[in-house]
Amino acid sequence: MRGEKVNLRPIEKRDLEKLNQWKNDKDVYQFLGGGYQPISIDQQEQWMNNLIDLTGDNKRFIITDKDQVAVGMVGLYGINWIHRTCEIGLYIGDKNVQKRGYASEAYRLLEKYAIEYLNLRKINLKVVSANTAAIFLWEKLGFEKIGEYHKERFIKGKYYDVTVMEKFI
Ligand SMILES: CC(C)(COP(=O)(O)OP(=O)(O)OC[C@H]1O[C@@H](n2cnc3c(N)ncnc32)[C@H](O)[C@@H]1OP(=O)(O)O)[C@@H](O)C(=O)NCCC(=O)NCCS
């Protein structure tokens, strides 16, 4: 999938090192669903086949810049083919290239794919309420807040609220 600033492509084995680097970066992972759980490159390698698999209910893509350099990952998770819903996860792992519009465009490319080829109807997400960059991003992209879990996630010694959002696509 090609945009003006970024492209999306399937994950490949050669992405192992970058995925492991991002996974072990606290700033990138602490506010994501799985939290900050550093892992060795060997363990990451064992997971690669799951990450690569695009045939099931999870569809993950590498975000690259226009020089084909991997800068992040975006994925649709837990796709329900009856209800036509899913959850989204997104990060720009290379912090030097955040705030360039990459996440916004990556989302729009994936949304278009979800409408035109996966026949999905609604995208849901959960985001830590204190993650203002992400909250602004999702609001800008048309997601609506529908509720909040209180003291839901334990991050760096503290419990954080989590905002629940949805978008009909
Ligand atoms: C949140 C994240 C994906 C944004 O990626 P990005 O490529 O920097 O986002 P964009 O450049 O497309 O910015 C889109 C909008 O997000 C908001 N935004 C992004 N970074 C922001 C920041 N540091 N502070 C406030 N708003 C910010 C702005 O509204 C921005 O729109 P604008 O440029 O028109 O003002 C990125 O910071 C990231 O990967 N964070 C760590 C992982 C994470 O929290 N993922 C989301 C989990 S739900």
The ligand as an ORCA input file, in Angstrom:
! r2SCAN-3c Opt
* xyz 0 1
  C       1.220      8.293     18.848
  C       2.153      8.138     17.647
  C       1.755      6.876     16.886
  C       2.034      9.353     16.730
  O       2.829      9.134     15.578
  P       3.310     10.341     14.643
  O       3.823      9.792     13.347
  O       4.219     11.191     15.429
  O       1.921     11.085     14.398
  P       1.615     12.144     13.236
  O       2.869     12.878     12.863
  O       0.843     11.483     12.152
  O       0.689     13.169     14.028
  C      -0.699     13.055     13.977
  C      -1.338     13.854     15.084
  O      -1.018     13.260     16.333
  C      -0.922     14.262     17.327
  N       0.425     14.178     17.894
  C       1.468     13.429     17.464
  N       2.518     13.553     18.303
  C       2.122     14.414     19.269
  C       2.748     14.919     20.443
  N       3.990     14.562     20.797
  N       2.026     15.752     21.231
  C       0.759     16.105     20.924
  N       0.123     15.644     19.806
  C       0.798     14.814     19.010
  C      -1.211     15.570     16.651
  O      -2.588     15.811     16.754
  C      -0.866     15.274     15.218
  O      -1.579     16.044     14.309
  P      -0.994     17.442     13.769
  O       0.377     17.128     13.235
  O      -1.958     17.823     12.714
  O      -0.948     18.335     14.943
  C       3.658      8.050     18.106
  O       3.920      9.107     18.993
  C       4.011      6.748     18.769
  O       4.320      5.778     18.105
  N       3.973      6.693     20.125
  C       4.321      5.486     20.891
  C       3.317      4.349     20.689
  C       1.886      4.771     20.924
  O       1.589      5.443     21.901
  N       0.995      4.333     20.008
  C      -0.444      4.592     20.079
  C      -1.073      3.601     21.009
  S      -2.835      3.705     21.005
*
